Amino acid sequence: MAEPTDSAAELVNRRLLWPIAEAAELLGISKRTLYRIADHGDLKIVKIGRYAYVSDAELRRTVENLDHVGRLRGRDPGRSEMTG
């Protein structure tokens, strides 16, 4: 049997679901903000039993759309925090 390729091994080792607290930490936001993003329809939360998760694919999609998420957090994404 052939050994798995590097890309196949990476896929197997990649985490598919992130608990809410860890997903928020990865994005650099609070859990409350993550739930607000989900309530706004910009992030899908997966419930398994009484636990909530965000898929790795959803996190990546959210990062790709940070311009919109920044507006949701009350920031102007075109302005730097340093310049006020």
N, C-alpha and C positions, 0 to 999 in steps of 0.2 A: 504494500500500500504506500502511496506517495505521501511524503511529508507535507503538511500544510504550508502554503506560501506565507511570506511575511504579512501580506495584507489580510489573509484569512486569519492568521494568528492574532493580528491586531483587532480584528472584528470580534473574535471570541473573547478577548481580554477587555474590550471596551465595556464600560458600564452602560446599561440601557435605561435604567430608571434611577433618579436621584430623589431622596427624601426632600421635602420642602425646605427644611433648614439648610441643607447642603446646596440645593439649587440656588437659593437666595444668596448664599455665601459666594458661590461661583460667579454670580452676576454682580456681586458687590452691592447688593441691596438688602433691605430688611425683608423678613417674612411677610410683614403687612403689605409692603409694596409689591411683592410677588403676587400675593392674593389679589391686590387691586388690579394688577396687570391681567390676571386670569379673569376677574370679574368683568373687565372691559372687553374680554374676548380675544386678547392678544397672546394668550398662553393657555394651553390645555393641560389641566391637572387630571391625573389618573388616580382613581380611588381603588385601593385593594383592601377589602375589609374596612377597618377604621383608619387606615393609613393613606396619606396622600403623597403622590410622587409626580415628578415631571420627567418626561422622557428626554433622553439625550438629544434626540432630533428636535424637540420643541425648544430646548435651551439654545441650540445652535441657530434655529430659525429666529428666535427672539433677539439673539445677539446681532443677527443680520439686519434686524429692524430696529436697532437702538434709537434711531432718530425719533420714531414714534413713541417709544417707551420713555425717552427723555422728556418729551412734552407731557406725558402722563404724570411724570414725577414733578412737574411744575418747573422744569428747567428749559431754557432755550438751548437746544443742542448746538447751535452755531456760536454760542458764547462760552468762553472759558470760565471756569470757576475762579481763576486768579484775576481775571479782568473785571469780574463783577457784573 
